[in-house]
Amino acid sequence: MPRPANPLVRENLLNAGLNLFHAQGFNAVGVKEITDTAGVPKGSFYNYYSSKNAFAAAVLSRYWTGIVHAHGAVLSDASLPPAHRVIRFFEALTQDHAEQGFALGCLIGNLALELSAENDEAREELTSIMTRWSALVAACLTEARNEGEVAETPGADELASMVIEAWEGAAMRGRVDRSRVPYDRFLTVSLPRLIGTARAHV
Amino acid sequence: MPRPANPLVRENLLNAGLNLFHAQGFNAVGVKEITDTAGVPKGSFYNYYSSKNAFAAAVLSRYWTGIVHAHGAVLSDASLPPAHRVIRFFEALTQDHAEQGFALGCLIGNLALELSAENDEAREELTSIMTRWSALVAACLTEARNEGEVAETPGADELASMVIEAWEGAAMRGRVDRSRVPYDRFLTVSLPRLIGTARAHV
């Protein structure tokens, strides 16, 4: 790191990377395209990130943090029954995807399936995000279970993971078909069946 | 197409493309790497395929045909209750993924999330595969429904799509974690809950 880091440059790089990776994928986008979009010289990229791979890890972290900031609060909204909070959370994610015409899918899922074994830093970030995402949803499912809202088995972490995986599959199909249909059936059928609540979403 | 097509060359190209795209993705692999792996001159690629994008469509078709040939029969195996056939089908797919150490995921899902709007031929093939896959599983679920094995709603096509989407999400997480855990919870919990059968798999 030959020069002091400039937080604004870092911010511009992350925003550029997030938009470009989401729209085009990791391998289709070069460092020059990222720095051009961020409005910084190509050489400065390496003052901030040791590699495009390390940068992808930072972009994923930023994407996940954005989701938590925008929608995490609903999962602890005591005014709603816990199982409904989970449904509301995924409804909010669906709304985010709707704003992109269901054309881009989830950046986490996209990079999970594009990055290869060589992309170790980004892959470690993906594992970390999946673990944190499961824990966030599991906390809500544990509350729901304590209130008798959802089925007793399996463990809340397992159940949360299954819900997130079904969500990611719905987002995948939605991206293929450019359609909200897979999202809607996830919200109205898959999610209630998986968590074992008979209630329709409200 | 300046020269007569040689079926062996086409076969070698498809096999090379399937292995390379599955291991590395679409954008990380160039035409030269495909022709080198297939043992044919680079120029001959365009005697067979008008573009790498058209080639990806053919590779996807080959991948899907391989799945149907290897595992499709179990879905019409009258010696098994229909709901169990569906479970057996996905167990067979899981076994395929196990042979790759759960490191590669499903090529259909991988390309669904990597290809962008510009890859129109390959994306049309993805839509076609998802539709045929849903129909294949739906036929079995309709039988199961007629025998009272699974829940009445929603429609068999919708239900089949939800099952396939949950499977793709499990394969995604399995690829991130290099683990069979997401596959196992899909087979033992998600799939029975989604199709509404209480029976454990046999």
Interface residues (C-beta under 8 A of the other chain):
Chain A: A23 Q24 G25 F26 N27 A28 A103 G105 G109 N110 A112 L113 E114 S116 A117 R123 L126 T127 M130 P154 E158 L159 S161 M162 I164 E165 A166 W167 E168 G169 A170 M172 R173 R175 V176 D177 P182 R185 F186 V189 S190 R193 L194 G196
Chain B: A23 Q24 G25 F26 N27 A28 A103 G105 G109 N110 A112 L113 E114 S116 A117 R123 L126 T127 M130 P154 E158 L159 S161 M162 I164 E165 A166 W167 E168 G169 A170 M172 R173 R175 V176 D177 P182 R185 F186 V189 S190 R193 L194 G196
